[in-house]
Amino acid sequence: MNTQSLTQKNKKVIVSPSHTVPLLPSLNKQPSQSELSQQTVSEAVVNMLENLGVRHAFGVSGGGIAPLWTTLSRSSIQVLHFRHEAGAAFAGVESYFANNCPIVVFTTTGPGLTNALTGMFAARWEGAKVIFISASTPAPQRGRWAIQETSAYTMPISGIFTSGSLFHYATTLENDAELPEIACRLAQGLGKPGGFVAHISIPTSIQSSLSQVPLSRVAFSQSIATASEEAIAECVQLLSEGPFAIWVGFGARHAAKEIRELAQITGAAVMCSPRGKGIFPEDHSQFLGVTGFAGHPSVLTYMQEQQPLRVLVLGTRLSEFTSFWRPAMVPARGFIHVDIDPEVPGAAYPSAETLAIQSDVGAFVKALLKQMPEPLDLSTSILLPHRECITIEPSTEGAVRPEVLMEAIQKTIVEQSDAVVMAESGNSFAWAIHTLRFIQQGRFRISNGFGAMGHLVTGVVGCAFGRNGKAVAIVGDGAMLMNSEVSTAAKYQIRAVWIVLNDARYNMCDQGNSAQGLKGADTEIPRTDFVNLARSMGADGIRVERESDLEAALEKALASPAPFVVDVIIDPTRPAPIGGRIQGLISQRSKEVKN
């Protein structure tokens, strides 16, 4: 068998060969000389973006980006003008996941650029396809303290204006002769599997200059990494040796049908990462629960008491958020780990035996099904453990308990609408991950990699816009006060809904500090009336102070044609299911003290 065995730092990783469908560039008719003589660099860039399939641009204007911004506004690309660059970036990321179309984020010089960087990090971690275009200071003005100077004199060039850990591709456009190369690089990046985040910095003077360079249309096809037949045959052999479990992550979202078929013909137990909720139906008899942060004890019960021989990992990095790197999650014979990124398998558990398969998850599972004997029932006679579901009756007294709010969201929004449900970092996504149940992929979104507060409180605007339908964000009052973009949603009449857990504090910090025995930190914030705040910006809303009023309020939010805020007064004393995270923090502190 043509495999390669690698041993590194006690890690045995068997790397299987993969095949990639190459990009197929093609050249279309070039513009005429008369057309070129009248074309500015901004117009050439916008035409390039249109040819690459960009339909929407999210950003904030400014003097430095004015020529390009104006040209974008006159093009077929729809421009959404936001209130803050970070909000524009987060919204753009979620628009990409809503419709799978590459998006543009644009900013002006100086703080316009730096304000968007958190959103660009989130885009990289989440695997979005984003072209970030910023303005920079013209060469004759650099080093002379220009207004909002953006140059090597005022900013670190490495990492922001060059390719690296933030941008897959980054460059500064100093001359229109560089446009053909940039177009090819962008087309290649967008055609590769997984995410692609690029940064094109364009000096203001270059944006409005005339371009004489012919820019051919570059077409691209999506490349698909696939494992060899020999590698698939080895996987079939290993999985046939005994009971195995399937660990599903966000990277497997386009293979939901195939994964369900694989589970059904093998009897394998299935668990998912927090971002993978819904890819495998959470009401299925073979579903164990969610792993990692705010996950379910039923998963650990299975791994400790029924002990599968192997675990087939599909499209998840097994990061701290997904696994807490618990030794109990390592099966006796290790992992078969499938991912499009060859650096992922073996990274989270370097000491575990791992068969690494670089492949698109959907292509891998389809190939596996073709070679898998049917039926191959490797399930045991022991019943699988399942997550415990406890129903709490609503009360007419006291503040709203978050568990009751989640059950109302489950009944009214998850089960009676097609809205995408998003959960913001903090107690909001802890409650949502642990409590909500999805039976379809694409209905649930969190950002747990970079984990920026403010991502989904603004991303909900991009999601609702991108899918042209309802999107609902479950958020804390702290995140809502950071940057909600309610004003942007009201301007464009985007049907976003915010459900605010209003407990007048940063409650994850408050509860987390208490659990670690840390005292004295100020976590309280003044109580905010989010309904009046929303109405002052052109949206609508309703305040909920009793559990018995929840379902009616949520139904009103779903029916509203305008952006809508549901301001829920939350009982802050109910402990969120964040015990695993707290233990991880305590462990980190203990190691630091020992070192």
C-alpha positions as CSV (number, residue, x, y, z in Angstrom):
1,M,0.0,0.0,0.0
2,N,1.3,3.4,-1.0
3,T,1.3,5.1,2.4
4,Q,3.9,7.0,4.4
5,S,4.4,6.6,8.1
6,L,5.6,9.6,10.0
7,T,6.8,9.6,13.6
8,Q,7.2,12.9,15.4
9,K,7.1,13.7,19.1
10,N,5.5,10.4,20.0
11,K,2.9,10.8,17.2
12,K,2.4,8.1,14.7
13,V,0.6,9.5,11.7
14,I,-0.1,7.5,8.6
15,V,-0.5,10.0,5.8
16,S,-2.5,8.7,2.8
17,P,-2.0,10.0,-0.7
18,S,-4.6,12.4,-2.1
19,H,-5.5,13.6,-5.5
20,T,-6.6,17.1,-6.3
21,V,-8.7,18.3,-9.3
22,P,-6.5,21.1,-10.7
23,L,-7.7,24.7,-11.2
24,L,-8.9,25.3,-14.8
25,P,-8.1,28.9,-15.7
26,S,-9.6,30.2,-19.0
27,L,-9.2,33.5,-20.8
28,N,-12.1,35.4,-22.2
29,K,-12.1,38.2,-24.7
30,Q,-10.0,41.2,-23.6
31,P,-11.5,44.7,-23.4
32,S,-10.9,47.0,-26.4
33,Q,-8.2,49.7,-26.3
34,S,-10.8,52.4,-26.2
35,E,-12.4,50.8,-23.1
36,L,-9.0,50.5,-21.4
37,S,-8.2,54.2,-22.0
38,Q,-11.3,55.2,-20.0
39,Q,-10.9,52.7,-17.2
40,T,-9.6,53.6,-13.7
41,V,-7.8,51.1,-11.5
42,S,-10.9,51.1,-9.2
43,E,-13.1,50.2,-12.2
44,A,-10.6,47.4,-13.2
45,V,-10.6,46.1,-9.6
46,V,-14.4,46.1,-9.4
47,N,-14.7,44.3,-12.7
48,M,-12.2,41.7,-11.4
49,L,-14.4,41.2,-8.3
50,E,-17.5,40.8,-10.4
51,N,-15.8,38.2,-12.6
52,L,-14.8,36.3,-9.4
53,G,-18.4,35.9,-8.4
54,V,-18.5,38.6,-5.7
55,R,-22.1,39.9,-5.2
56,H,-21.9,41.8,-2.0
57,A,-19.5,44.2,-0.3
58,F,-19.6,45.2,3.4
59,G,-17.7,48.1,4.8
60,V,-17.3,51.6,6.1
61,S,-16.4,54.6,3.9
62,G,-13.7,57.1,4.3
63,G,-11.5,59.5,2.3
64,G,-8.8,57.0,1.6
65,I,-11.2,54.5,0.0
66,A,-13.6,57.0,-1.6
67,P,-12.7,56.3,-5.3
68,L,-13.1,52.5,-4.9
69,W,-16.2,52.8,-2.6
70,T,-17.9,55.1,-5.2
71,T,-17.0,52.7,-8.0
72,L,-18.4,49.7,-6.0
73,S,-21.6,51.6,-5.4
74,R,-22.1,52.1,-9.2
75,S,-21.4,48.4,-10.0
76,S,-23.6,45.2,-9.9
77,I,-22.1,44.5,-6.5
78,Q,-24.5,45.5,-3.7
79,V,-22.8,47.6,-1.1
80,L,-23.9,47.6,2.5
81,H,-22.6,50.6,4.5
82,F,-22.0,49.7,8.1
83,R,-21.5,51.6,11.4
84,H,-18.2,49.9,12.4
85,E,-15.6,48.0,10.4
86,A,-15.6,45.0,12.7
87,G,-19.4,44.7,12.3
88,A,-19.0,44.9,8.6
89,A,-16.4,42.1,8.6
90,F,-18.4,39.8,10.9
91,A,-21.5,40.4,8.8
92,G,-19.5,39.6,5.7
93,V,-18.3,36.3,7.1
94,E,-21.8,35.2,8.0
95,S,-23.1,36.3,4.6
96,Y,-20.6,33.9,3.1
97,F,-21.8,31.0,5.2
98,A,-25.4,31.8,4.3
99,N,-25.0,31.7,0.5
100,N,-21.5,30.3,-0.2
101,C,-20.6,33.3,-2.3
102,P,-17.2,35.1,-1.8
103,I,-17.6,38.5,-0.3
104,V,-15.7,41.8,-0.1
105,V,-15.0,43.8,3.0
106,F,-13.7,47.3,2.4
107,T,-12.2,49.9,4.8
108,T,-10.4,53.2,4.7
109,T,-6.9,53.9,6.0
110,G,-5.5,53.8,9.5
111,P,-8.1,52.8,12.1
112,G,-10.5,51.8,9.4
113,L,-8.1,49.0,8.5
114,T,-7.2,48.0,12.0
115,N,-10.8,48.0,13.2
116,A,-11.5,45.2,10.7
117,L,-8.6,43.0,11.7
118,T,-10.5,41.1,14.4
119,G,-13.1,40.2,11.8
120,M,-10.4,39.0,9.4
121,F,-8.9,36.8,12.1
122,A,-12.4,35.3,12.6
123,A,-12.8,34.8,8.9
124,R,-9.5,32.9,8.8
125,W,-10.5,30.7,11.8
126,E,-14.0,30.0,10.5
127,G,-13.0,29.1,7.0
128,A,-14.8,31.9,5.1
129,K,-13.8,33.2,1.6
130,V,-13.2,37.0,2.0
131,I,-11.4,39.6,-0.1
132,F,-10.4,42.4,2.2
133,I,-9.7,45.7,0.4
134,S,-8.2,48.6,2.3
135,A,-6.8,52.0,1.4
136,S,-3.2,53.0,2.1
137,T,-1.2,56.2,1.9
138,P,0.2,57.2,-1.5
139,A,4.0,56.8,-1.8
140,P,4.9,60.6,-1.9
141,Q,3.1,61.2,1.4
142,R,4.6,58.3,3.4
143,G,6.7,59.1,6.4
144,R,5.4,62.7,6.5
145,W,2.6,62.1,9.0
146,A,-0.2,62.1,6.6
147,I,-3.7,61.9,8.0
148,Q,-4.3,58.4,9.1
149,E,-1.0,57.4,7.6
150,T,-1.0,53.7,6.6
151,S,2.5,52.7,5.6
152,A,5.6,51.0,6.8
153,Y,6.3,54.1,8.9
154,T,3.1,53.6,11.0
155,M,2.1,50.0,10.8
156,P,3.9,46.6,10.8
157,I,4.0,45.4,7.2
158,S,4.6,41.7,8.0
159,G,1.3,39.9,8.6
160,I,-1.0,42.7,7.6
161,F,0.2,43.5,4.1
162,T,2.0,40.2,3.5
163,S,0.8,36.6,3.4
164,G,1.0,34.7,6.7
165,S,-1.1,33.5,9.6
166,L,-3.8,36.1,9.1
167,F,-4.1,36.4,5.3
168,H,-3.6,33.5,2.9
169,Y,-2.6,36.1,0.3
170,A,-1.8,39.8,0.8
171,T,-0.2,42.5,-1.3
172,T,-0.2,46.2,-2.0
173,L,-1.2,47.3,-5.4
174,E,1.4,49.9,-6.4
175,N,0.9,49.7,-10.2
176,D,-1.9,48.7,-12.5
177,A,0.6,46.2,-14.1
178,E,0.1,44.0,-11.0
179,L,-3.6,43.5,-11.6
180,P,-3.4,40.3,-13.8
181,E,-1.2,38.6,-11.2
182,I,-3.6,39.6,-8.4
183,A,-6.6,38.4,-10.4
184,C,-4.9,35.0,-10.9
185,R,-3.9,34.7,-7.2
186,L,-7.5,35.5,-6.0
187,A,-9.0,33.0,-8.5
188,Q,-6.7,30.3,-7.4
189,G,-7.4,31.0,-3.7
190,L,-11.1,31.0,-4.1
191,G,-11.0,27.8,-6.1
192,K,-9.2,25.9,-3.3
193,P,-11.2,23.9,-0.7
194,G,-11.7,25.5,2.7
195,G,-11.4,29.1,3.5
196,F,-9.5,31.9,1.8
197,V,-8.8,35.3,3.2
198,A,-7.0,37.8,1.0
199,H,-5.9,41.5,1.6
200,I,-5.4,43.9,-1.2
201,S,-4.2,47.3,-0.1
202,I,-4.6,50.1,-2.7
203,P,-3.1,53.6,-2.2
204,T,-5.7,56.3,-2.7
205,S,-3.8,57.8,-5.6
206,I,-3.7,54.5,-7.5
207,Q,-7.4,53.9,-7.1
208,S,-8.3,56.9,-9.3
209,S,-5.5,56.5,-11.8
210,L,-6.1,55.3,-15.3
211,S,-5.3,51.7,-16.2
212,Q,-4.0,50.6,-19.6
213,V,-3.4,46.9,-18.6
214,P,-5.8,44.3,-20.2
215,L,-7.3,42.2,-17.5
216,S,-8.6,38.9,-18.7
217,R,-11.4,37.1,-17.0
218,V,-10.0,34.1,-15.0
219,A,-12.4,31.3,-14.4
220,F,-11.8,28.8,-11.7
221,S,-13.3,25.5,-10.6
222,Q,-13.5,24.2,-7.1
223,S,-10.7,21.8,-6.4
224,I,-11.5,18.6,-4.5
225,A,-8.9,16.7,-2.5
226,T,-9.7,13.0,-2.6
227,A,-8.1,10.0,-1.0
228,S,-6.8,7.1,-3.1
229,E,-8.6,3.8,-3.4
230,E,-5.9,2.1,-1.4
231,A,-6.3,4.6,1.5
232,I,-10.1,4.1,1.4
233,A,-9.6,0.3,1.4
234,E,-7.4,0.6,4.5
235,C,-10.0,2.7,6.3
236,V,-12.7,0.1,5.5
237,Q,-10.5,-2.7,6.9
238,L,-9.7,-0.8,10.1
239,L,-13.4,0.2,10.7
240,S,-14.5,-3.4,10.1
241,E,-12.4,-4.7,13.0
242,G,-14.8,-3.6,15.7
243,P,-17.2,-0.9,17.0
244,F,-16.3,2.6,16.0
245,A,-17.8,6.0,16.6
246,I,-18.1,9.0,14.2
247,W,-17.0,12.4,15.4
248,V,-18.6,15.1,13.2
249,G,-17.4,18.7,12.8
250,F,-18.3,21.8,10.9
251,G,-16.1,20.8,8.0
252,A,-18.4,17.9,7.4
253,R,-21.5,20.1,6.9
254,H,-21.8,19.3,3.1
255,A,-21.8,15.6,3.7
256,A,-24.8,15.2,6.1
257,K,-26.6,12.7,3.9
258,E,-23.6,10.5,3.4
259,I,-22.7,10.5,7.1
260,R,-26.2,9.5,8.1
261,E,-26.1,6.6,5.6
262,L,-22.7,5.5,6.9
263,A,-24.0,5.5,10.5
264,Q,-27.1,3.6,9.6
265,I,-25.3,0.7,7.7
266,T,-22.6,0.4,10.4
267,G,-24.5,1.1,13.6
268,A,-21.8,3.5,14.6
269,A,-22.5,5.9,17.5
270,V,-22.3,9.6,16.4
271,M,-21.2,12.7,18.3
272,C,-20.6,16.2,17.1
273,S,-18.5,19.3,17.8
274,P,-20.4,22.4,19.0
275,R,-20.2,23.9,15.5
276,G,-21.3,20.6,14.0
277,K,-24.8,20.6,15.6
278,G,-27.5,19.4,13.2
279,I,-25.2,17.8,10.6
280,F,-26.3,14.5,12.1
281,P,-29.9,14.7,13.5
282,E,-29.8,15.3,17.3
283,D,-33.0,13.3,17.7
284,H,-31.5,10.2,16.0
285,S,-31.2,7.0,18.2
286,Q,-27.5,6.8,17.3
287,F,-26.6,10.3,18.4
288,L,-24.7,10.5,21.6
289,G,-24.5,14.3,22.1
290,V,-22.2,17.3,21.7
291,T,-18.6,17.1,22.7
292,G,-16.4,19.8,24.4
293,F,-17.6,23.2,25.6
294,A,-21.2,23.0,27.0
295,G,-21.3,19.4,25.8
296,H,-23.2,16.4,27.1
297,P,-22.0,13.9,29.8
298,S,-23.5,11.1,27.6
299,V,-20.5,11.4,25.3
300,L,-18.0,10.7,28.1
301,T,-20.2,7.9,29.4
302,Y,-20.0,6.2,26.1
303,M,-16.3,6.6,25.6
304,Q,-15.5,5.4,29.1
305,E,-18.0,2.5,29.4
306,Q,-18.5,1.2,25.9
307,Q,-15.0,2.1,24.5
308,P,-15.1,2.0,20.7
309,L,-12.1,0.5,19.0
310,R,-11.6,3.6,16.8
311,V,-13.1,7.0,16.2
312,L,-13.6,8.3,12.6
313,V,-13.1,12.1,12.8
314,L,-14.8,14.0,10.0
315,G,-14.0,17.7,9.5
316,T,-13.1,18.9,13.0
317,R,-9.8,20.1,14.4
318,L,-10.5,18.5,17.8
319,S,-9.6,21.8,19.3
320,E,-9.8,22.6,23.0
321,F,-13.4,23.9,22.5
322,T,-14.4,20.6,20.8
323,S,-12.5,18.1,23.0
324,F,-10.8,19.9,25.9
325,W,-8.1,17.4,24.9
326,R,-9.5,14.9,27.3
327,P,-7.6,11.6,27.3
328,A,-11.0,9.8,27.7
329,M,-11.8,10.8,24.1
330,V,-8.9,8.8,22.7
331,P,-10.1,5.3,21.6
332,A,-8.0,2.1,22.1
333,R,-6.7,2.0,18.5
334,G,-6.7,5.8,17.9
335,F,-8.3,8.0,15.2
336,I,-9.0,7.9,11.5
337,H,-8.9,11.6,10.9
338,V,-10.3,13.1,7.7
339,D,-9.7,16.8,6.8
340,I,-8.9,19.0,3.8
341,D,-6.1,20.6,5.8
342,P,-3.2,18.1,6.1
343,E,-1.9,19.9,9.2
344,V,-5.1,19.1,11.2
345,P,-4.9,15.4,11.9
346,G,-2.7,14.5,14.9
347,A,-2.3,18.1,16.1
348,A,-4.8,18.0,19.0
349,Y,-3.8,14.6,20.2
350,P,-0.1,14.3,19.2
351,S,0.4,11.1,21.2
352,A,-2.6,9.2,19.8
353,E,-2.3,6.8,16.9
354,T,-3.8,8.6,13.9
355,L,-4.4,7.6,10.3
356,A,-4.5,11.0,8.5
357,I,-6.6,11.3,5.4
358,Q,-6.4,14.5,3.4
359,S,-9.7,14.7,1.6
360,D,-12.9,16.6,1.2
361,V,-15.2,14.9,3.8
362,G,-18.1,14.4,1.4
363,A,-15.8,12.8,-1.3
364,F,-14.2,10.5,1.4
365,V,-17.5,9.3,2.8
366,K,-18.9,8.6,-0.6
367,A,-15.9,6.6,-1.5
368,L,-16.0,4.8,1.8
369,L,-19.7,3.8,1.2
370,K,-18.8,2.3,-2.1
371,Q,-16.3,-0.1,-0.6
372,M,-18.1,-0.7,2.8
373,P,-19.8,-4.1,3.0
374,E,-23.5,-3.5,3.5
375,P,-24.8,-4.0,6.1
376,L,-21.8,-3.9,8.4
377,D,-23.5,-3.8,11.8
378,L,-20.8,-3.3,14.4
379,S,-23.1,-1.9,17.1
380,T,-23.2,-3.6,20.5
381,S,-26.2,-4.9,22.2
382,I,-25.8,-2.3,24.9
383,L,-28.1,0.7,24.5
384,L,-26.2,3.9,23.7
385,P,-26.3,6.7,26.3
386,H,-28.2,9.8,25.3
387,R,-28.2,13.4,26.4
388,E,-30.7,14.1,29.2
389,C,-33.5,16.4,28.4
390,I,-35.3,18.1,31.3
391,T,-38.4,20.2,30.7
392,I,-38.9,23.1,33.1
393,E,-42.4,24.5,33.4
394,P,-42.6,28.3,32.8
395,S,-43.3,30.5,35.8
396,T,-45.3,33.7,36.1
397,E,-43.0,35.1,38.8
398,G,-39.4,36.2,38.9
399,A,-36.9,36.8,36.2
400,V,-36.6,34.5,33.2
401,R,-34.5,31.4,33.7
402,P,-32.2,30.8,30.7
403,E,-33.2,27.1,30.4
404,V,-36.8,28.1,30.0
405,L,-35.9,30.7,27.4
406,M,-34.0,28.1,25.4
407,E,-36.9,25.7,25.5
408,A,-39.2,28.5,24.1
409,I,-36.6,29.2,21.4
410,Q,-36.6,25.4,20.6
411,K,-40.3,25.2,20.3
412,T,-41.0,28.5,18.6
413,I,-38.0,29.2,16.4
414,V,-36.1,25.9,15.8
415,E,-39.2,23.7,15.3
416,Q,-41.7,26.1,13.8
417,S,-39.5,28.2,11.4
418,D,-36.6,27.9,9.0
419,A,-34.6,30.7,10.7
420,V,-30.9,30.2,11.2
421,V,-30.1,30.4,15.0
422,M,-26.9,32.0,16.0
423,A,-25.3,32.2,19.5
424,E,-22.9,34.8,20.6
425,S,-19.8,34.1,22.7
426,G,-20.4,33.9,26.4
427,N,-23.2,32.2,28.4
428,S,-25.4,32.7,25.3
429,F,-23.6,30.0,23.3
430,A,-23.1,27.8,26.3
431,W,-26.9,27.6,26.9
432,A,-27.6,27.2,23.1
433,I,-25.0,24.5,22.6
434,H,-26.2,22.5,25.6
435,T,-29.9,22.9,25.3
436,L,-31.0,23.5,21.6
437,R,-31.6,20.5,19.3
438,F,-31.2,20.5,15.5
439,I,-32.1,17.9,13.0
440,Q,-30.8,19.8,9.9
441,Q,-27.4,21.1,9.0
442,G,-27.1,24.9,8.4
443,R,-29.6,25.9,11.1
444,F,-27.0,26.7,13.8
445,R,-24.0,29.0,13.9
446,I,-21.5,29.9,16.5
447,S,-18.0,31.3,16.2
448,N,-15.9,29.3,18.7
449,G,-12.5,29.3,17.1
450,F,-11.4,32.9,17.5
451,G,-14.4,33.5,19.8
452,A,-14.7,37.2,19.4
453,M,-17.5,38.9,21.3
454,G,-19.5,40.9,18.8
455,H,-19.1,38.4,16.0
456,L,-22.7,37.1,15.8
457,V,-24.4,40.1,17.3
458,T,-23.4,41.8,14.1
459,G,-23.0,38.6,12.0
460,V,-26.8,38.0,12.2
461,V,-27.2,41.0,9.9
462,G,-25.0,39.4,7.3
463,C,-26.7,36.0,7.7
464,A,-30.2,37.4,7.3
465,F,-29.1,39.5,4.3
466,G,-27.2,36.6,2.7
467,R,-30.1,34.1,3.0
468,N,-32.8,36.7,2.4
469,G,-34.7,35.4,5.3
470,K,-34.9,35.3,9.1
471,A,-31.8,34.9,11.2
472,V,-31.9,34.9,15.0
473,A,-29.0,35.8,17.3
474,I,-29.0,34.8,21.0
475,V,-26.7,37.3,22.6
476,G,-25.7,38.7,26.0
477,D,-26.3,42.3,27.0
478,G,-22.5,42.9,27.0
479,A,-22.1,41.8,23.4
480,M,-25.2,43.8,22.4
481,L,-23.6,46.9,23.8
482,M,-20.4,46.4,21.9
483,N,-21.7,46.8,18.4
484,S,-25.1,45.5,17.2
485,E,-25.5,47.1,13.8
486,V,-29.2,47.4,14.5
487,S,-29.0,50.7,12.6
488,T,-27.6,49.0,9.6
489,A,-30.3,46.4,9.6
490,A,-33.0,49.1,9.9
491,K,-31.6,51.0,7.0
492,Y,-31.7,48.0,4.7
493,Q,-34.7,46.4,6.3
494,I,-32.8,43.2,7.0
495,R,-34.9,40.7,9.0
496,A,-32.5,40.1,11.8
497,V,-33.7,39.2,15.3
498,W,-31.7,39.7,18.5
499,I,-32.7,37.8,21.7
500,V,-30.8,39.6,24.4
501,L,-30.0,37.8,27.7
502,N,-30.3,40.9,29.8
503,D,-28.8,40.2,33.2
504,A,-26.9,43.4,33.7
505,R,-23.4,41.8,33.8
506,Y,-20.8,39.9,31.9
507,N,-22.2,36.7,33.3
508,M,-19.8,34.2,31.9
509,C,-17.0,36.2,33.5
510,D,-19.0,36.6,36.8
511,Q,-19.8,32.9,37.1
512,G,-16.4,31.8,35.8
513,N,-14.6,33.9,38.4
514,S,-16.8,32.6,41.2
515,A,-16.2,29.0,40.1
516,Q,-12.4,29.6,40.2
517,G,-12.5,31.3,43.6
518,L,-11.6,34.6,42.1
519,K,-13.2,37.6,43.8
520,G,-13.2,41.4,43.4
521,A,-13.5,41.9,39.7
522,D,-16.3,44.2,38.5
523,T,-18.5,42.3,36.0
524,E,-21.7,44.3,36.4
525,I,-23.1,46.8,33.8
526,P,-26.0,49.2,34.0
527,R,-29.3,47.7,33.0
528,T,-30.1,48.8,29.4
529,D,-33.5,49.2,27.8
530,F,-32.7,47.5,24.5
531,V,-36.3,48.0,23.1
532,N,-36.1,51.7,23.3
533,L,-32.6,51.6,21.9
534,A,-33.7,49.5,19.0
535,R,-36.7,51.8,18.3
536,S,-34.5,54.9,18.4
537,M,-32.6,53.3,15.4
538,G,-35.7,52.4,13.3
539,A,-36.1,48.8,14.5
540,D,-38.8,47.3,16.7
541,G,-38.8,45.2,19.9
542,I,-40.4,43.8,23.0
543,R,-39.3,43.4,26.6
544,V,-40.0,40.0,28.4
545,E,-40.0,39.9,32.1
546,R,-42.0,36.7,32.7
547,E,-41.5,33.2,31.4
548,S,-45.1,32.9,30.5
549,D,-44.7,35.7,27.9
550,L,-41.8,34.2,26.0
551,E,-43.5,32.3,23.2
552,A,-45.8,35.2,22.3
553,A,-42.8,37.5,22.1
554,L,-40.8,35.2,20.0
555,E,-43.7,34.7,17.6
556,K,-44.0,38.4,17.3
557,A,-40.3,38.7,16.5
558,L,-40.6,36.1,13.7
559,A,-43.6,37.8,12.2
560,S,-42.0,41.2,12.1
561,P,-40.9,42.5,8.7
562,A,-38.5,44.8,10.5
563,P,-35.3,44.1,12.5
564,F,-36.5,43.1,16.0
565,V,-35.0,43.0,19.5
566,V,-36.4,40.7,22.2
567,D,-35.1,42.1,25.5
568,V,-35.3,39.3,28.1
569,I,-34.7,40.0,31.8
570,I,-32.6,37.0,32.8
571,D,-32.1,35.4,36.2
572,P,-28.3,35.8,36.6
573,T,-28.0,33.1,39.3
574,R,-28.6,30.1,37.1
575,P,-25.2,28.5,36.4
576,A,-24.4,28.0,32.7
577,P,-23.0,24.7,31.6
578,I,-19.4,25.8,31.4
579,G,-17.8,23.4,33.9
580,G,-15.4,22.0,31.3
581,R,-14.1,25.4,30.4
582,I,-13.6,26.4,34.1
583,Q,-11.7,23.2,34.8
584,G,-9.5,24.0,31.8
585,L,-8.7,27.4,33.1
586,I,-7.9,26.1,36.6
587,S,-5.6,23.5,35.0
588,Q,-3.8,26.2,33.1
589,R,-3.3,28.2,36.2
590,S,-2.0,25.2,38.1
591,K,0.6,24.4,35.3
592,E,1.8,28.0,35.3
593,V,2.3,27.9,39.1
594,K,4.2,24.7,38.9
595,N,6.4,26.0,36.0
